[in-house]
Structures are given as structure tokens and as C-alpha cells.
């Protein structure tokens, strides 16, 4: 049994799960209404108050958030906390327009790590694994996000980042990587590079 796996959470009966989801939805709506000027205005314009949201079915009453909203409020206009409460920023590439900025509190990082650890352990990844992380480390969320989640799941992390393919393949062999996290296109590229070097996995 993988240590991180919690049957009480992962196999929660549907009725109990629905109650948890409804409780969290109500908390979230109340929180953003009280802490985000953007969402308070968006809710008010739609005629929705936090107390109007009581069940999962009430989600249809909530106004939409669009990608354009993230750009129009650049950089931090949608945040619910001041910058001095944040521990990290991540920023999109901005290839289709103004980049979008996401700010993370310490609690956000913990929740993100826990979510990824649950996902990893649900597919059998854990303490006996060496996870090679071939996502970029930087403004893109993939590398650091997977890194923290893999560590929480108990993996030994090999933070190779992206690129330097020959070195990636060498370390994969020498350190016994059992799991790799990267984009599908980069994995295919590594497979071709390995074949060209006469290496078979």
C-alpha cells in the first residue's frame, strides 16, 4: 500500500463527496466575493450573492470568467490577497496576447503539491520510484509543480528540466529513472535520440 493513499478520501461515498464539494463551493464563492473586487463586481452585475449558492446545482448561477479577464486585469487585478502574502508568481508565455500572472500563497503551494501527490499515488507512483522531471523549471508551472507533488508522494526526484537530451538519457540509465514527466513531444524526441544512439528502453 502506498503510504500517501488515503482510502477515506479517495473512496469516499458519493453522497459524502457531494457534501464536501458543496461545502467547498460555498466557502470559495464567499471568499472570492469578500476578497476580490473583480469577482464582487462580476457577481453583483449578475445579481448573485454568496448566499444564493448552496448546492452544486447552483453553480449555473455563477457568472463566467474568461481568459480575457485575466489579460484585462494584468498583472494582479484578480488576486484575493496582497502581494506580500504571496510566495511565488508563475506567468504564461503570452504567445496569444498579454501574459497571464498567477500568484500563489504558501497554502496554495501546499494544496497544489497535495493534489499532484494524490494523482501520482493513484497510478501507483511513490516511494520506490525515481521521477525524472523533464518539464522546464521557471515561469511555466510544470517543472516546479510536478517536483513538489512528486516529493510529497515520496518519490526521489531527478530535476533534469528540459533540453540536454543526451545527458537526460545518460542520467535516466545511471540513476534508474522509473517515471518520467515531460511533454509528449519531448518524450518522443528522447526516444528517437536514444534509438539513434543504439539505446533501447
C-alpha positions as CSV (number, residue, x, y, z in Angstrom):
1,X,0.0,0.0,0.0
2,X,1.4,3.4,-1.0
3,X,1.7,5.5,2.2
4,X,0.2,8.6,0.7
5,X,-3.0,6.8,-0.4
6,X,-5.9,7.6,1.9
7,X,-8.9,5.3,1.2
8,X,-11.3,7.5,3.3
9,X,-10.6,10.4,0.9
10,X,-10.1,8.5,-2.4
11,X,-13.0,6.1,-1.9
12,X,-15.5,8.5,-0.2
13,X,-19.1,7.5,-0.8
14,X,-20.8,9.7,-3.5
15,X,-23.2,11.3,-1.0
16,X,-20.4,12.3,1.3
17,X,-18.3,13.6,-1.6
18,X,-21.2,15.8,-2.8
19,X,-21.5,17.3,0.7
20,X,-17.8,18.1,0.8
21,X,-17.9,19.6,-2.7
22,X,-20.9,21.8,-1.8
23,X,-19.2,23.0,1.4
24,X,-16.1,23.9,-0.5
25,X,-18.0,25.6,-3.3
26,X,-19.9,27.8,-0.7
27,X,-16.6,28.7,1.0
28,X,-14.9,29.6,-2.3
29,X,-17.8,31.8,-3.5
30,X,-18.0,33.6,-0.2
31,X,-14.2,34.0,-0.1
32,X,-13.8,35.5,-3.6
33,X,-16.8,37.8,-3.1
34,X,-15.3,39.2,0.1
35,X,-11.7,39.4,-1.1
36,X,-11.7,40.1,-4.8
37,X,-13.0,43.4,-6.1
38,X,-13.1,41.9,-9.6
39,X,-15.4,39.0,-8.5
40,X,-17.5,41.1,-6.2
41,X,-18.4,43.4,-9.2
42,X,-18.9,40.4,-11.5
43,X,-21.2,38.7,-9.1
44,X,-23.1,42.0,-8.3
45,X,-23.5,42.7,-12.1
46,X,-25.0,39.2,-12.4
47,X,-27.3,39.7,-9.4
48,X,-25.7,36.8,-7.4
49,X,-24.8,36.9,-3.7
50,X,-22.8,34.2,-1.9
51,X,-25.9,33.1,0.0
52,X,-27.5,32.2,-3.4
53,X,-25.0,29.4,-3.8
54,X,-26.0,26.4,-1.6
55,X,-25.8,23.3,-3.8
56,X,-23.8,22.1,-6.7
57,X,-26.7,22.8,-9.0
58,X,-26.4,26.5,-8.0
59,X,-23.1,26.7,-9.9
60,X,-25.2,27.6,-13.0
61,X,-26.0,30.9,-11.3
62,X,-22.4,32.0,-11.3
63,X,-21.0,34.3,-14.0
64,X,-18.3,33.1,-16.3
65,X,-14.7,34.0,-16.1
66,X,-13.0,34.5,-19.4
67,X,-9.3,34.3,-20.5
68,X,-9.8,38.0,-21.5
69,X,-10.5,38.8,-17.9
70,X,-7.0,37.6,-16.9
71,X,-5.5,39.9,-19.5
72,X,-7.7,42.9,-18.7
73,X,-6.7,42.7,-15.1
74,X,-3.0,42.2,-15.7
75,X,-0.9,41.7,-13.7
76,X,-2.6,41.1,-10.3
77,X,-6.1,42.6,-10.6
78,X,-7.9,39.3,-9.9
79,X,-5.9,38.3,-6.8
80,X,-7.6,37.9,-3.5
81,X,-4.6,38.7,-1.3
82,X,-1.9,41.4,-1.4
83,X,1.5,40.6,-2.9
84,X,3.1,40.4,0.5
85,X,1.0,37.3,1.2
86,X,2.4,35.5,-1.9
87,X,5.3,33.2,-2.0
88,X,5.6,32.7,-5.8
89,X,4.5,34.0,-9.2
90,X,4.1,32.0,-12.4
91,X,3.4,33.6,-15.7
92,X,2.1,32.3,-19.0
93,X,4.1,32.6,-22.3
94,X,1.9,35.3,-23.6
95,X,2.1,33.9,-27.1
96,X,-1.6,34.8,-27.8
97,X,-1.5,38.2,-26.2
98,X,-0.8,39.7,-22.8
99,X,0.6,37.0,-20.5
100,X,-1.4,35.9,-17.5
101,X,0.0,36.0,-14.0
102,X,-0.8,33.6,-11.2
103,X,0.1,34.3,-7.6
104,X,0.5,31.5,-5.0
105,X,0.3,31.7,-1.3
106,X,2.0,29.1,0.9
107,X,-1.3,27.3,1.3
108,X,-1.8,27.3,-2.5
109,X,1.6,25.6,-3.0
110,X,0.7,23.0,-0.3
111,X,-2.7,22.3,-1.9
112,X,-1.1,22.1,-5.4
113,X,1.5,19.6,-4.1
114,X,-1.1,17.5,-2.4
115,X,-3.3,17.4,-5.5
116,X,-0.4,16.2,-7.6
117,X,0.7,13.7,-5.0
118,X,-2.8,12.2,-4.9
119,X,-2.8,12.0,-8.7
120,X,0.6,10.3,-8.7
121,X,-0.2,7.8,-6.0
122,X,-3.5,7.0,-7.7
123,X,-1.5,5.5,-10.6
124,X,1.0,3.7,-8.3
125,X,3.8,6.2,-8.2
126,X,5.5,6.6,-4.8
127,X,8.5,5.8,-2.6
128,X,10.1,3.2,-4.8
129,X,10.2,5.5,-7.8
130,X,12.8,7.8,-9.3
131,X,10.9,10.5,-11.1
132,X,12.8,12.4,-13.8
133,X,11.2,15.7,-14.4
134,X,11.8,16.9,-17.9
135,X,9.5,20.0,-17.8
136,X,11.0,23.4,-17.8
137,X,11.7,24.9,-14.4
138,X,10.8,28.6,-14.4
139,X,7.7,30.7,-15.2
140,X,5.9,27.6,-16.6
141,X,4.2,25.7,-13.8
142,X,5.0,22.2,-15.0
143,X,8.5,21.7,-13.5
144,X,8.1,23.1,-10.1
145,X,4.5,21.8,-9.7
146,X,5.4,18.3,-10.5
147,X,8.6,18.5,-8.4
148,X,6.7,19.4,-5.2
149,X,4.0,16.8,-5.9
150,X,6.5,14.0,-6.6
151,X,8.4,14.8,-3.4
152,X,5.2,14.8,-1.4
153,X,4.3,11.4,-2.9
154,X,7.6,10.1,-1.7
155,X,9.5,9.8,-5.0
156,X,13.2,10.5,-5.4
157,X,13.2,13.5,-7.8
158,X,15.7,13.9,-10.7
159,X,15.1,17.5,-11.8
160,X,16.6,17.4,-15.2
161,X,14.4,20.2,-16.6
162,X,14.1,20.2,-20.4
163,X,16.8,20.0,-23.1
164,X,20.3,18.5,-23.0
165,X,18.8,15.2,-24.3
166,X,22.0,13.1,-24.3
167,X,22.5,14.0,-20.6
168,X,18.9,13.2,-19.9
169,X,19.2,9.7,-21.3
170,X,22.5,9.1,-19.5
171,X,21.0,10.1,-16.2
172,X,17.9,8.1,-16.9
173,X,20.1,5.0,-17.2
174,X,22.6,5.7,-14.5
175,X,20.1,6.7,-11.8
176,X,17.4,4.3,-12.7
177,X,14.5,6.6,-13.5
178,X,11.2,4.7,-13.3
179,X,8.9,7.6,-14.1
180,X,9.4,10.5,-16.4
181,X,7.3,13.7,-16.5
182,X,7.6,15.8,-19.6
183,X,5.7,16.9,-22.7
184,X,4.7,14.0,-25.0
185,X,6.6,15.6,-27.9
186,X,9.8,15.8,-25.8
187,X,9.5,12.2,-24.7
188,X,9.1,11.1,-28.4
189,X,12.2,13.2,-29.2
190,X,14.2,11.4,-26.4
191,X,13.1,8.0,-27.7
192,X,14.3,8.9,-31.2
193,X,17.6,10.2,-29.7
194,X,18.0,7.0,-27.7
195,X,17.4,4.9,-30.7
196,X,19.9,6.8,-32.8
197,X,22.5,6.2,-30.0
198,X,21.7,2.5,-30.0
199,X,19.9,2.6,-26.7
200,X,16.8,0.6,-26.1
201,X,14.5,1.0,-23.1
